[in-house]
Amino acid sequence: MTQQHKHLIVRADIGKCPKEEDLNKISDWIRTLIRKIDMKLLAGPYTTYVNEKGNKGMTSVAIIETSHIALHIWDEISPGLMQLDVYSCANFNPQDVFEKVNELFQTVKMEYKFLDREKELVEV
């Protein structure tokens, strides 16, 4: 397999924010995302809730084979703010990621950049 070095960066306003008690739900969601994009989980997901005023929300990271997924959600604002990174050395379809985001978080608005980082930062 040839390494691909694909990096999807997503910023989304979301209508449905996870709560502090949803740690396992978010970890499970990350696992389903990894399966959906046909990656191999190596460690994690590690999910925690930050309860600091002005910075409240969920953070989750997972290590996938030679890559990573990082999710951050701030829930004090309405709509909530999600930042998601999916970096992989294997090819994947960004549409699969968008579908999983919409499925759980009720996306209000989504923006993204999809980069090929193999030799330079080239937008795909």
C-alpha positions in Angstrom: 0.0 0.0 0.0 1.3 3.4 -0.9 1.0 6.0 1.8 -1.5 8.8 1.0 -1.0 11.5 3.7 -4.6 12.8 3.5 -5.8 15.4 6.1 -9.4 16.4 6.5 -10.0 19.5 8.7 -13.7 20.2 9.6 -15.2 23.1 11.3 -19.0 22.8 12.0 -21.7 24.6 13.9 -23.8 21.8 15.5 -27.3 21.7 16.9 -26.7 18.7 19.1 -23.8 18.9 21.5 -22.7 16.0 23.7 -22.9 16.5 27.4 -20.5 15.6 30.1 -22.2 12.3 30.7 -21.8 11.4 27.0 -18.1 10.4 27.1 -18.8 6.8 26.1 -21.2 7.8 23.4 -18.5 10.0 21.8 -15.8 7.3 22.1 -18.3 4.9 20.4 -18.9 7.4 17.7 -15.2 7.8 17.0 -14.9 4.0 16.8 -17.8 3.9 14.2 -16.1 6.7 12.2 -12.9 4.7 12.1 -14.8 1.6 10.8 -16.7 3.8 8.3 -13.5 5.1 6.7 -11.9 1.6 6.9 -9.1 2.5 9.2 -7.5 0.4 12.0 -7.7 1.6 15.6 -4.4 1.3 17.5 -5.1 3.2 20.8 -8.0 5.1 22.3 -10.3 6.7 21.8 -9.5 8.9 24.8 -12.4 11.2 25.6 -12.7 13.8 28.3 -14.9 16.7 29.2 -13.4 20.1 30.1 -15.6 21.9 32.6 -13.8 25.3 32.6 -16.0 28.3 32.0 -15.4 29.8 28.6 -13.9 26.5 27.4 -16.5 23.9 28.3 -16.8 20.9 26.0 -15.7 17.5 24.8 -12.3 16.4 23.5 -11.6 13.0 22.0 -8.5 11.6 20.3 -7.8 8.2 18.7 -4.6 6.8 17.2 -5.2 5.0 14.0 -2.6 3.1 12.0 0.2 5.8 11.5 -2.4 8.5 11.8 -4.9 10.2 14.2 -8.4 11.6 14.7 -9.0 14.5 17.0 -12.4 15.9 17.9 -13.1 19.1 20.0 -16.6 20.4 20.8 -17.4 23.6 22.7 -21.0 23.5 24.1 -21.4 26.8 25.9 -22.5 28.5 22.7 -25.5 27.9 20.5 -25.1 26.4 18.0 -22.1 24.4 19.4 -18.7 24.5 17.7 -17.0 21.3 16.5 -13.5 21.1 15.2 -12.5 17.7 13.7 -9.2 16.5 12.3 -8.8 13.2 10.4 -5.3 12.5 9.2 -4.5 9.2 7.5 -1.8 7.6 5.5 -4.5 5.7 3.6 -7.0 7.1 1.2 -10.5 7.8 2.5 -13.7 9.5 1.3 -14.4 12.8 3.2 -18.1 12.3 2.4 -18.1 9.3 4.8 -16.9 11.6 7.6 -19.5 14.3 6.8 -22.3 11.7 6.9 -21.1 10.5 10.4 -20.9 14.1 11.7 -24.4 14.9 10.4 -25.8 11.7 11.8 -25.0 12.4 15.4 -24.5 16.2 15.8 -27.2 17.8 13.6 -24.9 20.0 11.6 -26.1 23.6 11.1 -23.2 24.7 9.0 -20.0 22.8 7.9 -16.8 24.0 6.3 -13.8 21.9 5.5 -10.4 21.6 3.9 -9.1 18.3 2.4 -5.3 18.3 2.0 -2.8 16.0 0.4 0.3 16.4 2.6 2.5 14.0 0.8 5.0 16.5 -0.7 3.3 19.9 -0.1 0.1 21.1 1.4 -2.2 20.7 -1.7 -5.9 21.1 -1.4 -7.8 18.2 -2.9 
